[in-house]
Amino acid sequence: MRTRLIAGLMLVAPVLAGCTVPPWSDPFDRPGTWQPTGANEANLRAMAQNPADLERGQGATTAQGATAFRPIDRFVRGQRAALPQVSSAGGAGSGGTGSGVAAGQTGGL
């Protein structure tokens, strides 16, 4: 009899423990915590030069798109540009170019 009582209490205890849950289920719903006020959206609207851009953005110009496309396309095709040859012999402040790129090479993509 005593074993049944203990087993019954062990089964009922977790169910009863759930009754002490606060009325809010999300920590952000708890009183005194941060609540969204829309301040970020209001700031973006105030800073927008063209209010129509808030509804629909602007696409990149063809010059910007072409500039970004070339290095990405080379990367996707597996034809990445070689890393520049950098020598630590010169070091900073020892008369080197300071650019970190060996003479005669470009650091571009």
SVG drawing of the C-alpha trace seen along z (x, -y; Angstrom):
<svg xmlns="http://www.w3.org/2000/svg" viewBox="-2 -63 67 65">
<polyline fill="none" stroke="black" stroke-width="0.4" points="0.0,0.0 2.8,-2.4 4.6,-1.6 1.6,-2.5 1.2,-5.8 4.8,-6.7 4.6,-5.7 1.4,-7.7 3.0,-10.8 6.0,-10.4 3.7,-10.4 1.5,-13.3 4.4,-15.5 5.6,-16.6 2.1,-17.5 1.5,-19.6 4.9,-21.3 3.7,-22.7 0.9,-24.6 3.4,-27.2 4.4,-28.5 4.0,-32.3 1.2,-33.6 3.7,-34.6 5.3,-31.9 8.0,-34.0 10.6,-35.8 10.1,-39.0 6.4,-39.1 7.5,-39.4 6.8,-42.8 9.8,-45.1 11.6,-43.6 12.4,-45.3 9.5,-45.7 9.8,-46.6 8.6,-50.2 9.3,-50.7 12.1,-53.1 14.4,-51.5 11.8,-51.7 11.1,-55.3 14.8,-56.2 15.1,-54.5 12.1,-56.4 13.6,-59.7 16.9,-59.0 15.6,-57.8 16.3,-60.3 13.6,-58.8 10.6,-57.4 9.7,-55.1 12.9,-53.2 11.4,-52.0 8.8,-50.1 11.0,-48.8 14.8,-49.1 16.9,-50.1 18.9,-47.7 22.7,-48.0 23.8,-50.0 25.4,-47.9 28.9,-49.2 28.5,-48.0 27.1,-44.7 29.9,-44.0 32.5,-44.9 31.1,-42.5 30.4,-39.7 34.0,-39.1 35.6,-38.0 32.6,-36.0 32.5,-34.3 36.2,-33.4 35.7,-32.0 32.8,-29.8 34.8,-28.5 37.8,-27.7 40.1,-30.3 40.9,-32.4 43.7,-35.0 47.0,-34.1 47.9,-35.6 50.5,-38.4 54.1,-37.5 54.8,-39.3 58.2,-39.3 58.8,-39.9 62.4,-41.0 61.4,-44.6 59.0,-45.0 57.1,-48.1 59.1,-51.3 62.2,-49.9 61.9,-51.7 59.4,-49.3 56.3,-50.3 54.1,-49.5 51.4,-48.1 52.2,-44.5 52.4,-43.7 55.7,-42.8 57.0,-45.2 55.4,-44.8 52.3,-43.0 48.8,-44.2 46.8,-43.2 43.5,-43.2 41.3,-40.4"/>
</svg>
